[in-house]
């Protein structure tokens, strides 16, 4: 059955056992289109390929995610990282998807803005009206907002989807959007125990819509190059971070410590690395960086 024959009706979908490989094949083709795009048309190409992905893969998680499971995860994520925000913050979620994360953060901050490249995702996000939040389709690389206009930026599961050539410029753009003293929270899969996209099980490296997966050391270096300081990551496992509640904002260590943990991880046997990565708190790349305050 061709992608054109797959509709929103599950009766038209291929057998469940075949869907991961079919999705991987579609993502590889769209990935090639995105990687071959030129800087001047990348925004349009990105929007096109994501709209095509969600259209050609109607069983994609973004289309069929269980609302209750998604809400439970967003609540959990807010318990982990909500303590990093302040009541007076204007928060920006880049790559906001269906808007679930903003629905969690909105009561804790003054204002929220969600930006996504997908028309379909923003349409879903806009279905629930929030008094202090708005959602727009826009450029994820350089969000069309004034400089120094936000206090807290979230980038969750986004960096791996950006063209690698664009990441340094994207980090500089986020730096400009933040007010002095503003914070930038990044969560992205680590390459050390990947791949973490649909290609897992089909290839040894990410070959789907994760255009590149990073390490804490790499992301930390790029953040510092973009002008950020106090680049830190959680020092304890997420389950402990959650239990600390509002006090967990103190449980962070410099990214240099995370980089050291990654060097230790590389010395371990491959079969043990996933378990050790969890113990060393480098199972993913989670970093918070700050724009320096005014002198």
N, C-alpha and C positions, 0 to 999 in steps of 0.2 A: 504493500500500500504506500502511495506517495504522500509526502507531507501535505499536499494540497487536499487530500482526502480526509485528513485528520481534522475534526471539528471540535467544538467544546463538548460535544456529546461523547462520553466515555465509550459508547458502543462502537465508535469508529476508531478507537485507539488500538495500537498493536498490543499483543500480549504483554503483560507486566514484566515478564522475564526479558523481553527484548528491548524495552524502553530505554534503559541506561545506555546501551551501546548505540542505539539510534540517536539519542540525544547527544552523545559524545561526537558522533559523526557530523551532526548538524552544527554543533558548536565549533568543531575544528574548521569547517568551511567558513563560518561567520568570523571566526578568529583570524583566519588568513586575510579576510577582507579588512578587518580592523587594523591588523598589523601593517598592512600595505598602504593604509590611508596616509595622506599628507597632512601636515599640521594645519594647513589652512582650511581643510574640509573635514577634519577629524570629528568635530562636534556633530555635524550632519550625519557622518558615517556611523558614529556611536549610537545616535538616536535611531537610525535605520536598522542596525543589526540587532539592537535590543528589542525593538518592536517586532522584528522578524522572528527572533528567538521565541518570544512569548506567544507569537501567532503560530509558528511552525511546530512548537512543542507544547501542545495544550495541556499535557500532564506535568509540565514544569512546576516545581515546588511553589514558585511565586504565584502560579495560577490556582493551585489546588490546596494550598496550605490550610490545615485545620485552624480555624480562627481561635479556638480555645488553646491549642498548643502554642500558637504564635503569641497570644497574649500572655500566657504563663512565662514564656521565655523573655518577652519584653519586660515583664515585671521583675524577673530575676536579674536581668541586665541592669535595670534601674537601681535595684538594691545594691549592686556591685559598684556602680559608678555615679549614681545620683549624688552621693556625698561630695563629689568634686565640684558641683555647681553651687551657685549663690542665688538667693531670691531675686536679686536685681539683674540677673543675667539676661541678655538676649542670646538665645541658643540657635545655632545653625546645624542642621543634620544634612550632610552632603551624601547623596545617594540614599534618600529616605525611604525608597520603596513604597510600601503600602501605608507608611506613616505610623506604624505601631509604636515605634520608639518615642516619637514626639508625643503621642498620646500619654505616655508614661511620664515624660519629663515636663510637660506643659504645666501641671499644677505646682511644680517646684521652682519655676523661673518666671520672669516677667513676660517674655515674648519668645516665640518659636518660629523658625522658618525651615521648611523642608524643600529640598531641591532634588529632582531625579531626572534622568535622561529619558525615561520611558513615559509616554503619554498614558499607557494603560495603568501603570503603577500610581501615577499622580491622580488619575481619575478615581481610583479606589480610595486613595488617601483623603480626597476631598469629600467623600461621602459622609464622613462624620465631621460635623461642624464644631470647631473649637474656638472659643472667644479670643484666645491669645496666640493662635497659630494660623499659618497660611502655607499652602503647598503650591509649587510652581514647577513646570518643566523648564529646565535650563541647562546651562553649561556647567558641568561638574568640575572641569579643569580650572575655570576662572569664573566663579559665580558672579553674576551681575549685581553686586551689592557695593555700596560705598566703602572706601577704605576706613578702617577703625570703626566699624559699625556693629560688631558683634563681640560677645565676651567669651563664648564657649562654642567650640566647633567639634562636632562628632563625625568621625570617618570610620564607620563600622563595615567591615567586609567590602571595602571600596578599592583600596590601593592595588590589590591584586588584579582588579579589572581595568585599571588604567594602562594606557600604552606606556611602556617603560621610559620612553623618551620624554614623556610629559610629566613624570612624577616630580622632578626637581622644580619645574616651573609651577606646578600645582601647589607644592609646599610653600613656595614664595608667595603665591596668591593668597593662601590661607593666612600666612603671616601678616600680609597687608590688611586683610579683613578684620583681624583681631585688634581690639583696643589694647593699649599697654597693660600688661599684667593678665591678658586673656589667656585661656588655656585651650589646647588642641588635643583631643583624645582620639587615638588611633587603635583600632583592632583589625588585624589582618592575619591570615594563616602563615605559619612558618614553613619555609622550604625544607627545613631540616627533617621534618617527619611527613612531608607531603608525597605526592600531590594531594590537594584537598578539594579539587573541583571534580567534575563528572568523569575526568580521565583516570581517577583512582581505580586501579585494577586493570586498566587498559594500557597505561604507559607509566614509566618511572618518574617522569616530570610532568608538570601541568601543561596540558595541550588543549584544554577547553577554553572557557572564558576567563580563567585565571591567566592573564597574559604574563605575569611574573609573580612568584611568591618570594617573600623577603625574610631576612633574619632580623633580630633585634639590633645587632651590630650595624647592619646596613641601613636600616631605617633610622636609627639613632644618628648615624653620621650624616645622613641627608637632612635630617631635621636641624642639626647644628649648622650645616652649610647654608640652610635657608634663613638662619638668624635666630632660631629658638634657643632657649637656655633651659636649665633645670629639666632635662629630658629624663624621665623616670618610668619605672615599670613596677608592677606589684611584686612584693617580696615574698608573698605567701600564696598558697593555692586559693582558687576562687571560693571554695566552700568555706574556708576560714575567713576570707575577705568579707563574704556575705554576712557572717555571724557578727562581725565587728560593727556593722551598721554605720552610723555617722562617724565613728572613730576610724574607719578604714582608710580615710584619706591620708593618714600618717604612715600607712603600711607600704610605702614605696621606696625603691632604692634607685640610685643612678643607673643609667643604661649601661655604663661600663661594667657593672656587676652582672647584668643580664648577658652581656657579651662574653664575660668570663664563663658563665654557666654554659653558654653555647659551645665554647671551646672544650669544656669538660665533656659535654654530651657527644661531641664528635669522636671522642676516644672510646666510647662504649660500643659494644657489639651492636650491629644494626638491629637485630631482633629485640634488643632491650631498650633501644632508644626511645620508643614511644612512652614506656613506663617511666624511664628516667627523666624525660623531658617534662612530664607532669610533676615529678618530685622537685625538679629544679625550677619550676615555674617558667619554662620556656616552650611549653607546648604550642603556644601561639605568640604572636607579636602584639603586645598590648602596652602602649606607651602614652604618657601624657607629657606634653611639652608646653612651655610658656613663652609668650612674647615678653621680653624684658620690660619692666616699668620704665617710665621716663626718668632720665637722670636728674 
